[in-house]
Amino acid sequence: MRQQSNESFLAKQNNSFSMIENLSDDQLMGMLIVELLESGKSLNRKSICAKLMNCIELAENDDQIKRYQDLMLMVLERELN
């Protein structure tokens, strides 16, 4: 069951890569947060960063990696200041 959910997540991620280019940073972050909430995971800085790290690992090009890294910095910005 867990493998099936991971496979459906990967399929969903692959389909959404082309879509994310059209989203603002706020919309993309909102989409990631909704995915976390729908999965039943706790919503905190650690889970958001883990989600973003997973997205970075699955990214298909440098532009996507840069976009997720920028979101990661946005999440951590308050912590760093």
N, CA, C and O atoms as a DFTB+ gen file, in Angstrom:
324 C
 N C O
     1  1       0.820      -1.183       0.000
     2  2       0.000       0.000       0.000
     3  2       0.868       1.252       0.000
     4  3       0.588       2.204      -0.729
     5  1       1.911       1.254       0.807
     6  2       2.802       2.410       0.850
     7  2       3.498       2.603      -0.492
     8  3       3.666       3.733      -0.950
     9  1       3.911       1.483      -1.132
    10  2       4.560       1.586      -2.433
    11  2       3.602       2.172      -3.460
    12  3       3.999       2.980      -4.299
    13  1       2.351       1.764      -3.391
    14  2       1.355       2.283      -4.324
    15  2       1.173       3.784      -4.128
    16  3       1.086       4.529      -5.104
    17  1       1.116       4.228      -2.890
    18  2       0.957       5.657      -2.650
    19  2       2.186       6.428      -3.108
    20  3       2.056       7.545      -3.608
    21  1       3.388       5.850      -2.948
    22  2       4.599       6.491      -3.438
    23  2       4.598       6.579      -4.952
    24  3       5.012       7.592      -5.516
    25  1       4.134       5.524      -5.618
    26  2       4.077       5.540      -7.076
    27  2       3.078       6.577      -7.567
    28  3       3.340       7.283      -8.540
    29  1       1.928       6.672      -6.893
    30  2       0.947       7.671      -7.317
    31  2       1.469       9.074      -7.036
    32  3       1.187      10.000      -7.798
    33  1       2.222       9.244      -5.960
    34  2       2.822      10.543      -5.666
    35  2       3.815      10.919      -6.758
    36  3       3.830      12.057      -7.228
    37  1       4.650       9.953      -7.163
    38  2       5.633      10.237      -8.214
    39  2       4.953      10.575      -9.529
    40  3       5.386      11.486     -10.235
    41  1       3.900       9.857      -9.861
    42  2       3.159      10.158     -11.084
    43  2       2.551      11.553     -11.008
    44  3       2.569      12.308     -11.980
    45  1       2.016      11.879      -9.847
    46  2       1.429      13.209      -9.642
    47  2       2.508      14.278      -9.756
    48  3       2.282      15.324     -10.364
    49  1       3.673      14.028      -9.178
    50  2       4.770      14.977      -9.251
    51  2       5.211      15.187     -10.698
    52  3       5.417      16.325     -11.119
    53  1       5.358      14.108     -11.460
    54  2       5.788      14.224     -12.854
    55  2       4.789      15.027     -13.667
    56  3       5.187      15.826     -14.514
    57  1       3.509      14.831     -13.427
    58  2       2.486      15.583     -14.142
    59  2       2.474      17.048     -13.728
    60  3       2.145      17.918     -14.534
    61  1       2.828      17.326     -12.483
    62  2       2.730      18.692     -11.989
    63  2       3.977      19.517     -12.290
    64  3       3.945      20.738     -12.138
    65  1       5.081      18.884     -12.715
    66  2       6.293      19.646     -12.992
    67  2       6.065      20.692     -14.064
    68  3       6.545      21.818     -13.936
    69  1       5.348      20.349     -15.111
    70  2       5.100      21.335     -16.157
    71  2       4.140      22.409     -15.658
    72  3       4.211      23.557     -16.098
    73  1       3.246      22.047     -14.747
    74  2       2.271      22.995     -14.225
    75  2       2.910      24.004     -13.269
    76  3       2.490      25.161     -13.231
    77  1       3.910      23.590     -12.501
    78  2       4.465      24.473     -11.473
    79  2       5.160      25.688     -12.051
    80  3       5.288      26.707     -11.372
    81  1       5.605      25.601     -13.277
    82  2       6.275      26.744     -13.888
    83  2       5.339      27.930     -14.003
    84  3       5.794      29.073     -14.041
    85  1       4.027      27.678     -14.060
    86  2       3.041      28.742     -14.209
    87  2       2.535      29.269     -12.868
    88  3       1.752      30.219     -12.838
    89  1       2.968      28.670     -11.764
    90  2       2.505      29.082     -10.439
    91  2       3.456      30.094      -9.825
    92  3       4.665      30.044     -10.051
    93  1       2.901      31.011      -9.049
    94  2       3.748      31.914      -8.269
    95  2       4.363      31.113      -7.115
    96  3       3.948      29.989      -6.835
    97  1       5.344      31.704      -6.463
    98  2       5.970      31.025      -5.316
    99  2       4.940      30.744      -4.228
   100  3       4.945      29.671      -3.624
   101  1       4.055      31.712      -3.977
   102  2       3.024      31.524      -2.955
   103  2       2.072      30.390      -3.330
   104  3       1.681      29.597      -2.473
   105  1       1.702      30.312      -4.599
   106  2       0.798      29.248      -5.038
   107  2       1.472      27.891      -4.942
   108  3       0.846      26.914      -4.530
   109  1       2.745      27.821      -5.320
   110  2       3.473      26.555      -5.239
   111  2       3.622      26.113      -3.788
   112  3       3.438      24.938      -3.471
   113  1       3.954      27.051      -2.912
   114  2       4.075      26.707      -1.490
   115  2       2.725      26.249      -0.947
   116  3       2.653      25.302      -0.164
   117  1       1.669      26.917      -1.361
   118  2       0.329      26.512      -0.929
   119  2      -0.009      25.110      -1.391
   120  3      -0.597      24.332      -0.640
   121  1       0.360      24.776      -2.629
   122  2       0.108      23.440      -3.158
   123  2       0.851      22.387      -2.334
   124  3       0.297      21.333      -2.019
   125  1       2.095      22.675      -1.991
   126  2       2.879      21.733      -1.193
   127  2       2.288      21.559       0.206
   128  3       2.255      20.450       0.741
   129  1       1.826      22.652       0.786
   130  2       1.225      22.591       2.120
   131  2      -0.074      21.800       2.089
   132  3      -0.340      21.015       2.998
   133  1      -0.881      21.996       1.059
   134  2      -2.124      21.228       0.921
   135  2      -1.802      19.743       0.804
   136  3      -2.485      18.917       1.411
   137  1      -0.773      19.389       0.033
   138  2      -0.380      17.979      -0.089
   139  2       0.026      17.404       1.267
   140  3      -0.321      16.268       1.590
   141  1       0.753      18.180       2.052
   142  2       1.137      17.711       3.391
   143  2      -0.084      17.493       4.264
   144  3      -0.191      16.473       4.946
   145  1      -0.998      18.441       4.247
   146  2      -2.201      18.322       5.076
   147  2      -3.064      17.150       4.633
   148  3      -3.595      16.421       5.471
   149  1      -3.211      16.962       3.325
   150  2      -4.026      15.852       2.821
   151  2      -3.411      14.502       3.149
   152  3      -4.126      13.508       3.282
   153  1      -2.090      14.458       3.281
   154  2      -1.432      13.198       3.611
   155  2      -1.506      12.881       5.102
   156  3      -1.134      11.789       5.532
   157  1      -1.992      13.850       5.892
   158  2      -2.142      13.626       7.326
   159  2      -0.886      13.912       8.128
   160  3      -0.846      13.650       9.330
   161  1       0.139      14.446       7.480
   162  2       1.378      14.747       8.187
   163  2       1.232      16.054       8.949
   164  3       0.391      16.891       8.624
   165  1       2.063      16.211       9.962
   166  2       2.074      17.457      10.726
   167  2       2.580      18.579       9.832
   168  3       3.447      18.377       8.982
   169  1       2.031      19.745      10.039
   170  2       2.476      20.907       9.281
   171  2       3.397      21.727      10.163
   172  3       2.955      22.423      11.077
   173  1       4.676      21.634       9.873
   174  2       5.675      22.406      10.598
   175  2       6.857      22.654       9.659
   176  3       6.891      22.136       8.543
   177  1       7.797      23.428      10.107
   178  2       8.939      23.783       9.253
   179  2       9.708      22.536       8.800
   180  3      10.155      22.464       7.655
   181  1       9.858      21.577       9.680
   182  2      10.596      20.360       9.345
   183  2       9.900      19.579       8.239
   184  3      10.560      19.120       7.307
   185  1       8.577      19.418       8.321
   186  2       7.865      18.652       7.300
   187  2       7.841      19.398       5.960
   188  3       7.899      18.775       4.901
   189  1       7.756      20.726       6.009
   190  2       7.796      21.504       4.764
   191  2       9.171      21.366       4.112
   192  3       9.266      21.187       2.897
   193  1      10.222      21.447       4.901
   194  2      11.570      21.288       4.359
   195  2      11.788      19.887       3.793
   196  3      12.421      19.729       2.749
   197  1      11.270      18.879       4.474
   198  2      11.385      17.506       3.969
   199  2      10.656      17.361       2.640
   200  3      11.155      16.707       1.724
   201  1       9.487      17.966       2.533
   202  2       8.722      17.938       1.290
   203  2       9.497      18.634       0.171
   204  3       9.569      18.132      -0.950
   205  1      10.072      19.788       0.484
   206  2      10.852      20.511      -0.513
   207  2      12.103      19.731      -0.926
   208  3      12.477      19.738      -2.099
   209  1      12.745      19.064       0.023
   210  2      13.917      18.241      -0.310
   211  2      13.524      17.108      -1.247
   212  3      14.261      16.782      -2.177
   213  1      12.367      16.510      -1.003
   214  2      11.878      15.453      -1.884
   215  2      11.633      16.012      -3.284
   216  3      11.965      15.367      -4.279
   217  1      11.063      17.188      -3.359
   218  2      10.817      17.827      -4.658
   219  2      12.127      18.123      -5.383
   220  3      12.212      17.969      -6.601
   221  1      13.143      18.546      -4.641
   222  2      14.454      18.804      -5.238
   223  2      15.032      17.521      -5.810
   224  3      15.591      17.524      -6.907
   225  1      14.900      16.422      -5.072
   226  2      15.410      15.133      -5.541
   227  2      14.705      14.667      -6.808
   228  3      15.313      14.008      -7.651
   229  1      13.413      15.007      -6.948
   230  2      12.635      14.565      -8.101
   231  2      12.659      15.559      -9.259
   232  3      12.130      15.275     -10.333
   233  1      13.265      16.711      -9.046
   234  2      13.276      17.757     -10.074
   235  2      13.957      17.260     -11.341
   236  3      14.913      16.485     -11.294
   237  1      13.444      17.721     -12.466
   238  2      13.929      17.275     -13.765
   239  2      14.978      18.195     -14.369
   240  3      15.691      17.792     -15.289
   241  1      15.087      19.421     -13.872
   242  2      16.081      20.330     -14.439
   243  2      16.545      21.321     -13.381
   244  3      15.997      21.394     -12.282
   245  1      17.574      22.083     -13.749
   246  2      18.176      23.029     -12.803
   247  2      17.224      24.151     -12.404
   248  3      17.290      24.649     -11.281
   249  1      16.343      24.551     -13.314
   250  2      15.386      25.608     -12.990
   251  2      14.440      25.178     -11.879
   252  3      14.126      25.966     -10.987
   253  1      13.988      23.935     -11.933
   254  2      13.100      23.422     -10.888
   255  2      13.848      23.308      -9.568
   256  3      13.309      23.643      -8.513
   257  1      15.076      22.841      -9.626
   258  2      15.886      22.735      -8.410
   259  2      16.047      24.108      -7.780
   260  3      15.875      24.261      -6.571
   261  1      16.375      25.103      -8.585
   262  2      16.551      26.466      -8.085
   263  2      15.266      26.995      -7.460
   264  3      15.302      27.660      -6.425
   265  1      14.150      26.704      -8.081
   266  2      12.861      27.180      -7.566
   267  2      12.573      26.586      -6.183
   268  3      12.169      27.300      -5.265
   269  1      12.784      25.280      -6.045
   270  2      12.548      24.633      -4.749
   271  2      13.567      25.095      -3.706
   272  3      13.226      25.236      -2.532
   273  1      14.805      25.330      -4.120
   274  2      15.800      25.844      -3.186
   275  2      15.414      27.233      -2.685
   276  3      15.592      27.545      -1.507
   277  1      14.891      28.057      -3.575
   278  2      14.436      29.387      -3.162
   279  2      13.297      29.292      -2.146
   280  3      13.246      30.058      -1.183
   281  1      12.391      28.348      -2.371
   282  2      11.295      28.142      -1.410
   283  2      11.838      27.659      -0.069
   284  3      11.355      28.058       0.991
   285  1      12.852      26.792      -0.130
   286  2      13.478      26.302       1.096
   287  2      14.090      27.468       1.876
   288  3      13.943      27.544       3.096
   289  1      14.765      28.362       1.184
   290  2      15.346      29.528       1.842
   291  2      14.254      30.414       2.445
   292  3      14.429      30.982       3.523
   293  1      13.139      30.525       1.744
   294  2      12.031      31.323       2.264
   295  2      11.506      30.722       3.575
   296  3      11.197      31.454       4.514
   297  1      11.409      29.409       3.634
   298  2      10.926      28.733       4.849
   299  2      11.912      28.934       5.994
   300  3      11.514      29.134       7.141
   301  1      13.191      28.879       5.675
   302  2      14.214      28.958       6.715
   303  2      14.631      30.383       7.043
   304  3      15.368      30.592       8.008
   305  1      14.191      31.358       6.282
   306  2      14.637      32.732       6.447
   307  2      14.419      33.261       7.862
   308  3      15.324      33.875       8.426
   309  1      13.277      33.046       8.433
   310  2      13.018      33.533       9.795
   311  2      13.944      32.874      10.806
   312  3      14.359      33.495      11.784
   313  1      14.261      31.611      10.558
   314  2      15.149      30.881      11.452
   315  2      16.564      31.446      11.359
   316  3      17.271      31.516      12.365
   317  1      16.977      31.844      10.172
   318  2      18.335      32.320       9.969
   319  2      18.534      33.742      10.506
   320  3      19.644      34.117      10.882
   321  1      17.474      34.513      10.539
   322  2      17.595      35.909      10.991
   323  2      17.474      36.044      12.481
   324  3      17.554      37.153      13.009
